Amino acid sequence: MWMLPGQNQSWVSEFILLGFSSDPTSNRLLFIAFLLLYLSSVLGNGLIVILICLDVHLHTPMYFFLCILSLLDVGNVSTTVPQMLVHLLTQPQTISFAGCWLQMYMFGALGLTECIFFVVMAYDRYVAICYPLRYTVILSWDLCTWLAAGTWACGFFFSLIHTFFTMSLPYCGPNLVNHYFCEGPSVRSLACMDTHLIEMVDLVISVFMVAAPLSLILASYIRIAQAILKIKSIQARYKALSTCASHLTVVTFFYAPGTYIYMRPNSSYSPEQDKQISLFYNVFTALLNPVVYSLRNKDIKEAFLKVMGRGRVAW
């Protein structure tokens, strides 16, 4: 569909998301797989949020941040996967220009917020391991609230800049987006003008929101590693390493593909490869978080058993 502004040039009023396959049988199989992944992500992260809210022993800065991370993951995966599931079973696979704008903004906002939030979680581990006796004094509830609010504000602000510049480009056809959702680089590749300036804007945002946070995380873990090496107790050293390993695992799966997608020139854009890579920081990371943090976390397991015990008594 095209919208004519009264001139010879036509402007796109909707986009067609090509998704992963045009074969109905393959799409049905993908629907089942992604539905299971989506439900597992939402239920897993939702369970973590519920457990942290119900168990007073988990009302600490570390679990407060973990609760917010789970909410971010639920929001992030819910921005893209439900629509993808619908498109896997129905035709046409269209999304309006306004809908694409909103999806790109929300996905970017939640993703950028998560980028900065991993720094906050790294700082939490740094204080807990390097200054254990002053942990609750340094990370007061006021500071935790301000840190959380600040990350959300930054994420939504910078996503607005990214989305505004990307969607302000002229799109005069074709309107076929070779992706399963409206991600910035995929949509920008359809613009009928030079996008070099927009690429530079995205690169600056990526430096502030991806490269800088990643550098701070690495700096935090260098200090944490130095502190762990000074711990004489093997059991205490293992416990410290265990809590950090969960965070580092999630950070790696989130940052590695995200850095590749957003911190590179548009000339190296590869649609098929990008669709697969984006699944890591959009779908798989959201599923990985509850698995990593629940399987490796004794407190979460105990809270789950406690809640299950209450349920049996009530029944």
N, C-alpha and C positions, 0 to 999 in steps of 0.2 A: 504494500500500500504506500502511496506517495501523497504528500501534502504540497499543493502548489501555492506559493506565496504571491502569485500574480506576476511572476517573472518567468523567463525561459528555463531557469534552473529549478529542479525538483529537490525537495528535502525529505529525508526519511522520517516517517511518523511512527514507525515500529521496526523492530528487529526480529529476525528469525534465528533462533538458537539451534544450531545443527546437532548439538549433543555428541554422543559417542558413536551411534550407528543408525543407519536407515533401515536395517533389517528388523522386522517385527519380532522374530523369534529371539534374536540377540537382545532386543530392548526389553522383552519380558523377563529374560534371565537377569539382565542388569537391574531391572526394577526390583526383583526379589532380593538381590544382593545388596543394593543401596538402601532398600527399606529396612533390612535387618541391621545394617550398619547405622542407619539413622536412629532407629528405635533403641539400639544398644547404647549409642552415644547420649541420647536424651535421658534414658532411664539411668545409666551409670552416673552421669553428672548430676542428675536430679537427686539420686540417692545420696550422693556426697553432700549436697546442699541440705537435704533433710536431716541427715545424721549430725552435721555440724550445728544446725539450729536446735536440735533436740537435746544433744548431750552437752551439759554445762562444762564438762572437762575439756571439750574441744573449743571453748570460747577463749582462744588465744590468738595473737596476731597471725601466727603461721596458718591456722585453719580459717581465720577470717579471710586471708588472702586466697587460700585454696578455694573457698566458697565463691569468691568473686571470679576466680579463674574458671570454675565450672559454669557459672552463669554466662560468662563470655563465650565459652565453647558452645553452650546450648544455643545462644543467640546467633553465633557465627554459622553453625551448621544449618540452623533453621532459616537463615536468609537465602540459602541456595538450594538445598536438597529437596524440600517439598515441591518446589516448582519443577526441578529436574525429574522427580518421580512422575508428576503429571504429564510432562512432555514425553516421557518414555512410553506412555500408553495412548496418548492422544495426538491428533494432528489438527491444525498446524501448530508448530512449536514457536509461537510468536510471543513477543513481549512489547508492550507499548514503550514509546520513547520515555514517558514519565516513569513507567515501571522500571525501565532499565536504569534511569537516573537514580531512583530510590534504592534499587538493589545494589548498585555500585557504591552508593554512599554508605549504606548500612554495613555492607561487607567490609568496606575500607575502614569505617569508623571502629567497628568491633575488632578487626584485625590489627589496626594501629594501636588501639588501646591495649590489646594483648601484648604487642611488642614492648611497650613501655612497662606493662605490668610485670613482665618477667624480670625487669630490673629491680622492681620493688620486692619481688620474692627473693631475688639474689641478695638484696640488702638485708632482708629478714634473716636469711641463713648466715650471712656475715656477722650480724649482731649476735645471733643465738650461739655461734661457735666461738667467736673472738671475744665477746663480752657477755658470757652466760649469766653472770650475777646481776648485770644491769639490763638484762633483756627487756623486761616489762617496764623498766623506767625509761629507757631510750625509745622503745616502740610503744608509746602510750596510745590509748584509744583515739585521742584527738589527732595524733600524728598519722595513725593508720587510716583514719577517715579522710584526712587531707590528702594523703598519698593516693588513696583509691579515687577520690573525686578528681584529683589533678590528672591522673592517667586517663580517665574517661573524657575530661574536658579537652585534653590535648589530642586524643584520638579522633574525637568527633570534629574538632576544628580543622586539623590537617586533612582529614578525609573530605571535608567540604571544599577545601582548596583544590585537591586532586580531582574530585568529581566535577566541580564547576569548570575547570579548565578543559577537562576531557570532553564533557558533554556540550561545551560551547563551540567545539570544532564543527565545521560544516560537514554534514553527512548527506551526500547527494547520490548515493548508490554505489555499489550494491549494499543491501542491508542484511547479508548473511554473516552472522557471527559464528565462527568455527569454535564454539565453546559450549559448555552446559549452563553458563550463567554470564551475566554482564560484568566481566572483569576488565579493568582499565586498559591494559595493553591489547586485549583482543578487540575491543570496540574501537580503540584509537587507530588501529591498523586500517580501518575502513574510511577514515577521514579523507576528504578530497582536497587536501592541502598539505603543505609541509608541516610535520609535527615536531620538528627539532626543538622549538622553544618549549613545547609542552613536555617533551622528554627531559629537558633540562630542569624544569620545575619539579617533575617527578623524582629526578635524581637528587635534587636538593632535599626534598621531603624524605627520601629514602635514607640519605646520610643522617639526617636528624632523628628519624624514627626507627631506623633499622641498624645502621652502622654504629651510631653513637651508643644506643642501648646495648648492643652486642659487645662493644668495647668495655662498657661499665660492668657487664656481667662477667667478662673474662677477668677484669681487674679484681672484682669481688672474690672470684674463685681462686685467684692467685694468692690473695691474702688468706682465704679460708684454708687452702692447702698448706700454707706456712704454719697456720695455727694448729692444724691437725697433726702435722709432723712433730709438734712439740708435746702432744698428748702422750703420756706414758702408758696409760691403760689401753690394752688392745681392744677390750670390749667397748670402751668409750670412743676410741678411734673408729671402730667399725660402725657404731651408731651414727657418728657424725658423717661418715662417708655415705652411709645408706640414705640419709635424708637429702644429701646433696645430689646423689646419683639420680634420684627420681626427677628432680628439677632439671638437671643437665640433659637427661634423656628427652624430655618434652621440649626443651629449648632447641636441641639439635634438630628434631623432626619438624619444628615450626620455622626456625630461622633459615636453615639450609635451602629448602625449596623456595621460600619467600624471597630470599636475597637473590636467587637466580632469576626469578620472574621479573622483579621490579628494578634491579640494579644492573641493567644491561640496555644497550641501544635497541631501538625498534627494528633495526635492520636484521637483527638475529632472531626475530620473532618466529617461532615454530609452533603452529596451532596444535597439531596432534600431540607433540611432546608436552606442551604447556598444559593441556587438559589433564594429562596424567599426573604431572608434577603438582598441579594445584590441588589435587585430591589429598596430598599429604598434609598440607597446612590447613585445608578446609574440612576434610572428613576424617582422615585417619588420626590426626592429632587430637581431635575432640573425643575420639574413641580411646586413644592411648592414655589420656589423662586419668580417667577413673581407674583404668587397669593398673597403671604404674603406681598411682598414689594409694590404691586400696590394697594391692597385693604386697607392697613393700612397707605398709604402714600398720603398725601394731595397734595404734590408737583408733584408727578407722575400723579395723576388724572388731575390736572390743566394743566400740559404739554400735556396730551393726548387730553383734550378738546380744547386746543389752536391749536394743530396741526390739529384736525378735523375741527375746525373753518376755518383755512387757506384753507383746502381742499375744503370746501363748497364754499368759496369766489372764489377760482380759477376755480371751476367748473361752 
